[in-house]
């Protein structure tokens, strides 16, 4: 929490190996390896910050992956659409040709009948 943060000294005040006056701590002190509450707080904050950054980065990567997948789907759909359009066009042309053929037969029949009636 923010409640236990002392305001004096700023972020770097928890540097290991130095006391309040900037004097080196004698190495044989019993408390040497026990971190003081301020450095614990600093570490907690740094840890929370790195977790936030990881979450942010992970979220960004997920969004990018999501976008890439959707883009691939759109491209595939576009290919399908083009192929389908071509198929429909071909069917239409074939149907039109058969209508033309029927019309030609009928026209020939009319011409033949007219010719025979002369």
WOFENBEL-V524625 format. One record per backbone hydrogen bond with DSSP energy under -0.5 kcal/mol. CO is the residue of the C=O (numbers start at 1). NH is the residue of the N-H. Records with the same first field share a line. If there is no record, write none. Layout:
# WOFENBEL-V524625
CO->NH / NH
This chain:
# WOFENBEL-V524625
2->5
4->6
7->10
10->13
11->14
12->15
15->18
17->25
19->22
23->19
26->29
29->32
31->34
33->35
36->39 / 40
37->41
38->42
39->43
40->44
41->45
42->46
43->47
44->48
45->49
46->50
47->51
48->52
49->53
50->54
51->55
52->56
53->57
54->58
55->59
56->60
57->61
58->62
59->63
60->64
61->65
62->66
63->67
64->68
65->69
66->70
67->71
68->72
69->73
70->74
71->75
72->76
73->77
74->78
75->79
76->80
77->81
78->82
79->83
80->84
81->85
82->86
83->87
84->88
85->89
86->90
87->91
88->92
89->93
90->94
91->95
92->96
93->97
94->98
95->99
96->100
97->101
98->102
99->103
100->104
101->105
102->106
103->107
104->108
105->109
106->110
107->111
108->112
109->113
110->114
111->115
112->116
113->117
114->118
115->118
